């Protein structure tokens, strides 16, 4: 499934789970576009029963590294859990790396038509992105590329 071109492989882990120390290797093999299924990575989905969130997504990039968040990925997780009948809620809370995002589904004819997620405020702090800028924030900094001047702002939403 993909959201705006981000194509991840989604794995629902209810009872049986891949051991954490084997996930990176499994993700690399699954994500390989020539010898695997192919994708930008794998998102594991876990049901939660606590008050904090309804589901958790555990996201990995294609190289096997952990990722904190992907807006397109979390929207697809919400669509997946609703369309597969894993929830009947049209307002969900999905956790990733300890942070919970609120999601609102628009449902038509029993299927998800659109998904809206509040991603929160962007991170602009240079050291948290990370980017070497010499400033606290890399906002509207001048950069020269092939003889042309541009203004650059570095932003992170979690990955």
N, C-alpha and C positions, 0 to 999 in steps of 0.2 A: 504494500500500500504506500502511496506517496502523498505528500502535502506540498504543493507548490514546487514539485521537483525533488524534494528530499525524500528518497525512497529507502525506507527502513524495512527490515524483516521484523515482524512482531511475534513474540512467543509468550503465550499465556502460561504462567507457572502457578498452578493452584496447589497441587499436592507434591508432585515430583519437581525437583529443581536441579539444574545443572550446578555442580559444585563450583563455588566462586573461583577456586584456583584453576579451573578448566574453562572458564567462560571466555577469556581473552583469545585462546587458541580456537575455540569453537566459533567465535565471532569472526575471526580472520578467515576461516574456511568457508563459513556460510556467506560472507560478504564478497568473496572473490567473484568478480564478474565473468571470469572465464571458466572456472572449475566449480563454483558454488552456485547458490541461488542468485547472488549479486545484489548489492545495495550499499547505501551510505553507512550501514552499520546494523546493529540489532538492538531492539528495545524489548526487554523482558517486562512483563506485566504481572504484578502480584495483587491479589485481593487483600484489602485491609479491613479489619473489623473495629478499629478504633474510632474515636470521635474526630481525630485530626484530618483524616482523609479516607476516601472510599477505595482508592487504588494507589499503587506505587508503580512508577516506571523506573527501570534500571537501564540506563542507556549506555551503549558502547559504540564508539566510532569503528569504521571498517578495519583499522589497524589494531583493534583490540583494546585501545585505551578507553578509560571511563570518560563519559561526558556528563556534564551537570544538567544541561537543559537544551531543548530544541523546541521552539514554538510550534513548528510544523509537526514534529514528532508527537508532542503532547496532544495536539488536536486530533491526530490519527488514533492515538490511544483512546481518547474519549469516544470517537466514532466506533472503534473496534468493540469496546466493552458494551456500548449500547446496542449496536447492530447485531452482536452475537448473543444478546439476551443475558449478559452477565450483570446488568443493572437495568432498572426501569426509570432511573432518575434522569431528569433533563438538566439538572444542575449538579455538577460533580466537583469533587475536590481530589486532585491527583498530586501525589508527592513525588519529588525527585531530589535526591541528595539532601533530604531533610527540609526542603522548602515546598510548601503547598501552594498550588495554583488553583484558582477558581475558574470553572469552565461552565459555559451555558450552551446547551445544544438547541438547535431548532430542528424539530422532528416533523416530517411530512410523510403520511401514509406508513407510519411505523418504522421509518428509517431516518437516519441522520441526514439532514439537508445541509446544515452548516454548523460550524463550531466556533465559538468566541471564547478566547482565553485572556485573562488579565495577567500579562507577563510582569507587571510591576515596573518600577523605575529602572531605567538603564544605568549600568555602571559606567562612570566616566573617569574614575580614578586610574591614572596611568599604571600604577604598580599592581592594581587588581586585574587589569585586562589580560595580560601584561603588555606594556609597550614602553620603550625607552624614549622619553620625550624631554626630560629636563624640567618639566612642569608637573604640577599636581594632576592636571587634566590635559589630555591631548585634544584640545578643542580649537578648531579653525587654525591649525598650525600650517604654515607654508611648507610645501614639499615640491621639489622640482623633479619631473619625470620627462625624460627625453627632450629637455630644453623648454618645457612648458611648466608654468607655475600653477599649482593647485592648492586649495585649502582642504585640509584633512581633519576629520574628527574621528577619534577612536572610541568605539562603544562596545560594551559586552552585555549580552542578555543571558550569559551563563555557560557558553561553550567556547 
